[in-house]
Amino acid sequence: MADLSIEFAGIKSPNPFWLASGPLTNTGYQISKAFDEGWGGAVWKTIGEPVINVSARLASLDYGGRRMMGLNNIELISDRPLDDNLREIAEVKRRFPHRAVIVSMMFESNPQIWAEMVKRVQDTGADGIELNFGCPHGMSERGMGSIIGQVPEYAQTITRYAAEGSSLPVIVKLTPNVTDVRPPGKAAIQGGADALSLINTINSVMGVDIDSWMPIPQVDGRGSHGGYCGPAVKPIALHMLSSLYNDRAVRVPLCGIGGIETWRDVVEFMLLGAEAVQVCTAAMHYGFRIVKDLTQGLNDYLDQRGIAQVNQIVGKAATRVGDWNDLRLSYSYQLVAHIHDDQCIGCNLCYVACEDGAHQCIDRVPGQKAPIVREADCVGCNLCSLVCPVPDCIEMVPVEHGVPETWRQRQERLTSFP
Ligand SMILES: Cc1cc2nc3c(=O)[nH]c(=O)nc-3n(C[C@H](O)[C@H](O)[C@H](O)COP(=O)(O)O)c2cc1C
């Protein structure tokens, strides 16, 4: 069996699976139960000056029969008394000395308050703190959360407030509600962050009931923007993660969050640079027990490849994700669609998609179930294979390999031979 244990910014954990700060990590009862089920770590629901919440707090995007493809929340940070949270953090850490207990924190921008609160969290015996610079709703209107994560100077300053008095590793949790996540990430590192985690939720309005004209979710007839997460946000998280990992100025461990549901998702996040991952929506949807599948799946994946330690896969695909200008241009590398007649069910979805949404290079043949691809006209865009309901029925096959050339190389060639 592969070794799944990690050491993330000095925090030891028996596996890379941590619960993300949220309703799952609100109490000692929940985190103890999650640890009993096998989670390696948990980030406590953000503590701060206790808030008052609203009801309802959640809404979901269901898609094609799939519940909770995306989840939106207008919940704030912990509404429990600070002393209760701190007491339970200490109890959990005593009971589970070998699991990672991280405390998410959010306070007003006052150095004395940060110094005092960091000290109180340290006294619980927790393993690390995570600064919540991410929540896009409610707290941001009060000068906290994503309003800090969106302005690099603020991110640097508040990180410094927390890091100066902290003997614990400081993880800064970044907001995706920015054009480029690198400047706030690097600012946090300059402020003293030992690690970064991302992403928090994406600012969103979930929808409107078209009969009542009420926003979704609604609080007695009114709605508000909230934070979006769940499987739908995974591509955004992967992009932001890889952009940080590939930035030479970012030399701290990264913790990947956003839409993780299966062990395959975990592998993808790790291949793009995450040393640990956090899960929220999937565990809210299916329960703490999903960690068993994550563990088994990741173990099997590593064993099948003869990889002894999970950290050996970290970042292994990241350098392959880069600038568009470094991709080979289509005269230098060309795919065409190949339809496997024996698997085709004759639904014609590929024909319709290509005809209306792509390059009109698929023809129907009278009396024949499978359409045919006019290879000379196919640009290899992938659309037909994406709409085809039969897995592997349409294969994208490389047909031309010219002299390798990217846009960047082309520009260099053209400018060096005027
Ligand atoms: C209902 C709810 C409450 C959340 N509360 C917090 C919070 O208190 N602090 C925090 O840093 N993130 C909070 N989050 C964000 C999650 O920790 C996580 O970053 C986000 O949901 C993306 O992960 P996921 O796609 O696995 O859910 C919350 C998310 C949800 C759904």
PDBQT file of the ligand as one rigid body, heavy atoms in Angstrom, charges set to zero:
ROOT
HETATM    1  C1  LIG A 501     -22.462  26.390   3.428  1.00  0.00    +0.000 C 
HETATM    2  C2  LIG A 501     -21.015  26.718   3.277  1.00  0.00    +0.000 A 
HETATM    3  C3  LIG A 501     -20.355  27.420   4.268  1.00  0.00    +0.000 A 
HETATM    4  C4  LIG A 501     -19.009  27.741   4.143  1.00  0.00    +0.000 A 
HETATM    5  N1  LIG A 501     -18.385  28.387   5.143  1.00  0.00    +0.000 NA
HETATM    6  C5  LIG A 501     -17.065  28.676   5.050  1.00  0.00    +0.000 A 
HETATM    7  C6  LIG A 501     -16.375  29.276   6.124  1.00  0.00    +0.000 A 
HETATM    8  O1  LIG A 501     -16.922  29.527   7.198  1.00  0.00    +0.000 OA
HETATM    9  N2  LIG A 501     -15.061  29.560   5.942  1.00  0.00    +0.000 N 
HETATM   10  C7  LIG A 501     -14.386  29.271   4.791  1.00  0.00    +0.000 A 
HETATM   11  O2  LIG A 501     -13.188  29.544   4.683  1.00  0.00    +0.000 OA
HETATM   12  N3  LIG A 501     -15.031  28.674   3.757  1.00  0.00    +0.000 NA
HETATM   13  C8  LIG A 501     -16.331  28.365   3.865  1.00  0.00    +0.000 A 
HETATM   14  N4  LIG A 501     -16.969  27.730   2.832  1.00  0.00    +0.000 N 
HETATM   15  C9  LIG A 501     -16.215  27.443   1.587  1.00  0.00    +0.000 C 
HETATM   16  C10 LIG A 501     -15.608  26.044   1.588  1.00  0.00    +0.000 C 
HETATM   17  O3  LIG A 501     -14.681  25.871   2.625  1.00  0.00    +0.000 OA
HETATM   18  C11 LIG A 501     -14.888  25.757   0.252  1.00  0.00    +0.000 C 
HETATM   19  O4  LIG A 501     -13.837  26.664   0.069  1.00  0.00    +0.000 OA
HETATM   20  C12 LIG A 501     -15.801  25.859  -0.955  1.00  0.00    +0.000 C 
HETATM   21  O5  LIG A 501     -17.076  25.367  -0.639  1.00  0.00    +0.000 OA
HETATM   22  C13 LIG A 501     -15.252  25.105  -2.177  1.00  0.00    +0.000 C 
HETATM   23  O6  LIG A 501     -15.132  23.721  -1.914  1.00  0.00    +0.000 OA
HETATM   24  P1  LIG A 501     -16.238  22.626  -2.399  1.00  0.00    +0.000 P 
HETATM   25  O7  LIG A 501     -16.467  22.846  -3.847  1.00  0.00    +0.000 OA
HETATM   26  O8  LIG A 501     -15.638  21.315  -2.028  1.00  0.00    +0.000 OA
HETATM   27  O9  LIG A 501     -17.475  22.935  -1.611  1.00  0.00    +0.000 OA
HETATM   28  C14 LIG A 501     -18.311  27.368   2.966  1.00  0.00    +0.000 A 
HETATM   29  C15 LIG A 501     -18.965  26.643   1.976  1.00  0.00    +0.000 A 
HETATM   30  C16 LIG A 501     -20.303  26.297   2.126  1.00  0.00    +0.000 A 
HETATM   31  C17 LIG A 501     -20.980  25.496   1.062  1.00  0.00    +0.000 C 
ENDROOT
TORSDOF 0
